[in-house]
């Protein structure tokens, strides 16, 4: 059973004066209780500044919890008995403070919320570029996932299966890890970062971690990323974009702390294009200049104008 009921969350947040519909518009506890679930929520840390790395990670967990609650809570997405696959970005043998991988505390909190919502099994896995045993450990994600009760999965190369993408424009067939598609729900949890070829890595590009033969994508990254995003849409109905620490240069692998900017913010929602558009702005880019975002809207995957979704803005402390 969930340790923190929705009422406890709302009352606690309202008492701290941290839940808002838009900048400067705080909700009362009663209003928050009856508010319609948002399709997008943006959480920003408003508490103590100059945090140590451990405190940053703890703040990240608070932000993702409140963002998902603003969407209607994890029970909106996870049904009792579900098998859930949590898909972070764990591509690189890097520590959390380098912003090359998803923040581990965000992953831990998501797993905890899935179990609290009634999930039978939560699996966590990615198809890294660096050796998986190293990336899983150095990112901190494997350890927190195990501690939260998830099944940590190393994707076996021999188990990928060629699958047809019937609605694709360019990628008509690609090897996909079938266990991910067997899940009732895939939760997409990338980190926001620079990418030397795609300009940025965000929610849509994170799906390159469910496939093999990724070099094929480099012929036309925007179209191929849109193809796999469209294929994954029925399974992946919740996206969380980690902008707590963002990698502004030398991505996707990074490694230099001078390339990392700590923004203490993240977004969650159901519209993958809108989240990527928000992420582009956060890192200082125009969404219309990112090919995958433009293609995603053209193919009906979401809206570039994320403000049209009236995102719920949360000040978290």
VMD Tcl script that draws the C-alpha trace (Angstrom):
set ca {
  {0.00 0.00 0.00}
  {1.24 3.53 -0.77}
  {3.01 4.99 2.22}
  {2.00 8.45 1.15}
  {-1.64 8.81 0.21}
  {-2.70 11.43 -2.28}
  {-4.30 13.46 0.51}
  {-1.12 13.35 2.58}
  {0.86 14.50 -0.43}
  {-1.46 17.38 -1.23}
  {-1.74 18.62 2.33}
  {1.99 18.39 2.84}
  {2.73 20.21 -0.39}
  {0.16 22.92 0.25}
  {1.42 23.45 3.79}
  {4.83 24.09 2.35}
  {3.29 26.37 -0.26}
  {4.88 24.52 -3.13}
  {2.19 23.43 -5.59}
  {1.26 25.76 -8.42}
  {-0.76 25.70 -11.62}
  {1.36 28.43 -13.23}
  {3.99 30.88 -12.01}
  {2.62 32.78 -9.05}
  {-0.63 30.78 -8.80}
  {-0.50 28.58 -5.71}
  {-3.20 25.99 -5.10}
  {-4.90 25.53 -1.76}
  {-5.08 21.99 -0.37}
  {-8.78 21.76 -1.28}
  {-8.21 23.06 -4.80}
  {-5.29 20.68 -5.33}
  {-7.42 17.76 -4.13}
  {-10.09 18.46 -6.76}
  {-7.80 19.64 -9.59}
  {-8.01 17.74 -12.85}
  {-4.91 15.67 -13.65}
  {-2.47 17.54 -15.85}
  {-1.04 16.16 -19.10}
  {2.30 17.78 -18.31}
  {3.93 18.93 -15.09}
  {7.12 20.92 -14.61}
  {8.80 20.69 -11.21}
  {11.49 23.13 -10.12}
  {13.41 23.16 -6.87}
  {12.68 26.27 -4.80}
  {14.38 25.18 -1.60}
  {17.87 25.65 -0.29}
  {20.51 26.50 -2.88}
  {24.14 25.36 -3.13}
  {23.26 21.74 -2.45}
  {25.78 18.93 -2.23}
  {25.48 16.11 -4.78}
  {23.59 13.85 -2.37}
  {21.14 16.64 -1.57}
  {20.62 17.30 -5.28}
  {19.67 13.66 -5.76}
  {17.27 13.76 -2.81}
  {15.66 16.88 -4.25}
  {15.31 15.12 -7.61}
  {13.30 12.35 -5.95}
  {10.93 14.89 -4.41}
  {10.46 16.67 -7.72}
  {9.61 13.54 -9.70}
  {7.16 12.38 -7.04}
  {5.26 15.66 -7.08}
  {5.33 15.89 -10.88}
  {3.75 12.45 -11.24}
  {1.18 13.27 -8.58}
  {0.22 16.35 -10.61}
  {-0.49 14.05 -13.57}
  {-2.99 12.16 -11.43}
  {-0.58 9.86 -9.62}
  {1.14 6.67 -10.70}
  {-2.14 4.74 -10.45}
  {-3.27 6.60 -13.56}
  {-0.63 4.63 -15.48}
  {0.03 1.47 -13.45}
  {-2.74 -1.02 -12.78}
  {-2.61 -3.66 -10.06}
  {-0.68 -6.68 -11.29}
  {1.10 -4.83 -14.10}
  {4.60 -5.57 -15.30}
  {6.41 -2.26 -15.78}
  {9.66 -1.59 -17.62}
  {11.52 1.54 -16.48}
  {13.78 2.78 -19.29}
  {16.41 5.28 -18.11}
  {19.43 6.45 -20.08}
  {22.37 4.38 -18.78}
  {24.56 4.58 -21.87}
  {27.84 5.61 -20.33}
  {30.37 4.64 -17.68}
  {29.93 7.92 -15.82}
  {29.06 9.05 -12.29}
  {25.69 10.80 -11.71}
  {27.19 14.28 -11.36}
  {28.44 14.19 -14.99}
  {24.83 14.22 -16.32}
  {25.60 11.53 -18.90}
  {22.96 9.20 -17.43}
  {19.57 9.60 -15.77}
  {19.66 10.64 -12.12}
  {19.52 7.43 -10.05}
  {17.22 8.84 -7.38}
  {14.63 9.69 -10.01}
  {14.72 6.05 -11.14}
  {14.46 4.79 -7.55}
  {11.45 6.97 -6.78}
  {9.66 5.91 -9.98}
  {10.16 2.23 -9.13}
  {8.87 2.79 -5.59}
  {5.80 4.59 -6.93}
  {5.11 1.74 -9.38}
  {5.08 -0.80 -6.58}
  {2.96 1.48 -4.41}
  {0.48 1.70 -7.30}
  {0.17 -2.09 -7.41}
  {2.73 -3.23 -9.98}
  {3.53 -6.94 -9.71}
  {6.98 -6.62 -11.29}
  {9.17 -3.67 -12.19}
  {12.08 -4.25 -14.56}
  {14.83 -1.75 -15.27}
  {17.18 -1.89 -18.23}
  {18.84 -0.13 -21.13}
  {21.10 -1.02 -24.07}
  {24.23 1.01 -23.24}
  {27.07 2.07 -25.51}
  {29.73 1.37 -22.87}
  {29.87 -2.06 -21.20}
  {26.56 -2.52 -19.38}
  {28.08 -3.99 -16.21}
  {30.14 -0.81 -15.86}
  {27.46 1.72 -16.81}
  {24.85 0.15 -14.53}
  {27.25 0.35 -11.59}
  {28.93 3.73 -12.12}
  {25.62 5.47 -12.87}
  {24.30 4.32 -9.50}
  {21.10 3.14 -11.20}
  {21.54 -0.61 -10.73}
  {22.10 -0.31 -6.99}
  {19.08 1.91 -6.31}
  {16.87 -0.17 -8.61}
  {17.73 -3.38 -6.74}
  {17.21 -1.65 -3.40}
  {13.75 -0.51 -4.55}
  {12.81 -4.07 -5.52}
  {13.14 -3.87 -9.29}
  {14.54 -6.62 -11.46}
  {17.73 -5.26 -13.04}
  {17.97 -6.59 -16.60}
  {21.09 -6.69 -18.74}
  {19.86 -6.80 -22.32}
  {21.14 -10.01 -23.93}
  {22.24 -9.22 -27.51}
  {21.14 -12.66 -28.68}
  {17.54 -12.04 -27.60}
  {16.86 -9.01 -29.83}
  {14.33 -9.88 -32.54}
  {13.66 -8.19 -35.87}
  {10.30 -6.47 -35.64}
  {8.29 -4.67 -38.29}
  {7.43 -1.00 -37.73}
  {4.23 -0.77 -39.81}
  {3.79 3.01 -39.57}
  {7.46 3.88 -40.11}
  {8.68 6.22 -42.79}
  {12.25 4.87 -42.94}
  {12.82 2.13 -40.35}
  {10.63 -0.65 -41.70}
  {12.29 -3.33 -39.54}
  {14.71 -3.19 -36.60}
  {15.94 -5.57 -33.87}
  {13.99 -4.76 -30.66}
  {14.37 -6.29 -27.21}
  {11.09 -8.25 -26.91}
  {10.91 -8.29 -23.11}
  {10.43 -4.54 -23.12}
  {7.40 -4.85 -25.41}
  {6.02 -7.65 -23.25}
  {5.61 -5.20 -20.36}
  {2.21 -3.64 -19.69}
  {3.80 -0.20 -19.44}
  {7.14 1.33 -20.40}
  {8.17 4.42 -18.42}
  {10.57 6.54 -20.44}
  {13.11 8.34 -18.20}
  {15.91 10.07 -20.15}
  {18.34 12.75 -19.08}
  {18.52 16.01 -21.04}
  {21.87 16.42 -22.74}
  {23.80 17.59 -25.76}
  {24.35 15.12 -28.59}
  {26.96 15.73 -31.26}
  {24.81 14.20 -34.05}
  {21.19 14.65 -32.94}
  {21.82 18.05 -31.27}
  {20.04 16.84 -28.12}
  {19.13 13.58 -26.38}
  {15.69 13.65 -24.76}
  {12.57 11.48 -24.59}
  {12.25 10.47 -28.23}
  {15.90 9.60 -28.69}
  {15.93 7.55 -25.49}
  {14.17 4.77 -27.40}
  {17.41 4.00 -29.21}
  {18.13 2.04 -26.04}
  {15.48 -0.58 -26.88}
  {16.98 -1.52 -30.25}
  {20.09 -2.89 -31.94}
  {21.61 -1.89 -35.30}
  {21.59 1.75 -34.21}
  {24.07 2.85 -36.86}
  {21.24 2.63 -39.37}
  {19.60 5.55 -37.55}
  {22.55 7.82 -38.30}
  {21.50 8.02 -41.95}
  {18.54 10.18 -40.92}
  {18.30 10.59 -37.16}
  {15.15 12.77 -36.97}
  {13.07 10.40 -39.12}
  {14.41 7.21 -37.54}
  {13.93 8.54 -33.99}
  {10.35 9.45 -34.89}
  {9.79 5.97 -36.36}
  {10.83 4.18 -33.15}
  {8.94 6.70 -30.99}
  {5.75 6.02 -32.94}
  {6.32 2.26 -32.59}
  {6.77 2.57 -28.82}
  {3.84 4.93 -28.22}
  {1.21 2.30 -27.24}
  {3.49 0.90 -24.50}
  {5.21 4.08 -23.32}
  {2.48 6.30 -21.91}
  {4.50 8.15 -19.28}
  {7.66 10.17 -19.86}
  {9.89 11.91 -17.33}
  {12.64 14.19 -18.65}
  {15.46 14.62 -16.12}
  {16.76 18.17 -16.28}
  {18.17 18.25 -12.75}
  {21.70 18.23 -14.13}
  {22.03 18.77 -17.87}
  {25.00 18.13 -20.14}
  {25.46 21.23 -22.30}
  {28.40 20.10 -24.47}
  {30.51 17.09 -25.51}
  {27.51 14.80 -25.41}
  {26.28 12.21 -25.37}
  {29.06 10.71 -23.25}
  {30.36 13.87 -21.54}
  {32.70 13.40 -18.61}
  {33.72 16.99 -17.93}
  {32.05 18.69 -14.98}
  {32.48 22.08 -16.64}
  {29.96 20.95 -19.27}
  {27.30 20.27 -16.61}
  {24.69 22.83 -15.58}
  {22.58 22.16 -12.52}
  {19.07 23.46 -13.25}
  {17.18 21.56 -10.52}
  {14.13 21.01 -12.69}
  {12.37 18.19 -14.52}
  {9.17 17.56 -16.45}
  {6.74 14.66 -16.66}
  {3.85 14.05 -18.99}
  {2.03 12.05 -21.63}
  {3.10 14.08 -24.71}
  {6.59 13.06 -25.81}
  {6.97 15.93 -28.28}
  {5.92 18.54 -25.74}
  {8.44 17.25 -23.22}
  {11.24 17.35 -25.77}
  {10.22 20.89 -26.76}
  {10.40 21.95 -23.11}
  {13.79 20.27 -22.79}
  {15.13 22.06 -25.85}
  {14.18 25.41 -24.37}
  {15.70 24.51 -21.01}
  {19.07 23.82 -22.59}
  {18.85 26.98 -24.70}
  {17.68 25.67 -28.09}
  {14.63 26.43 -30.20}
  {12.35 23.39 -30.44}
  {11.67 24.13 -34.11}
  {15.40 23.66 -34.79}
  {15.42 20.07 -33.48}
  {14.56 17.72 -36.32}
  {13.04 14.93 -34.23}
  {10.70 17.38 -32.48}
  {9.46 18.77 -35.79}
  {9.05 15.26 -37.24}
  {7.27 14.08 -34.11}
  {4.63 16.78 -34.40}
  {4.24 16.14 -38.15}
  {3.54 12.47 -37.41}
  {0.96 13.25 -34.72}
  {3.03 12.22 -31.69}
  {2.47 15.47 -29.81}
  {2.71 19.26 -29.75}
  {5.76 21.47 -30.07}
  {3.80 24.21 -28.30}
  {3.92 22.53 -24.90}
  {2.38 25.60 -23.25}
  {-0.86 24.76 -25.05}
  {-1.12 21.81 -22.66}
  {-1.34 24.24 -19.72}
  {1.45 22.44 -17.86}
  {1.14 22.33 -14.09}
  {4.12 24.20 -12.61}
  {5.39 23.04 -9.24}
  {7.76 24.82 -6.91}
  {9.25 22.07 -4.74}
  {11.22 22.49 -1.51}
}
mol new
graphics top color blue
foreach p $ca { graphics top sphere $p radius 0.5 }
foreach p [lrange $ca 0 end-1] q [lrange $ca 1 end] { graphics top cylinder $p $q radius 0.2 }
display resetview
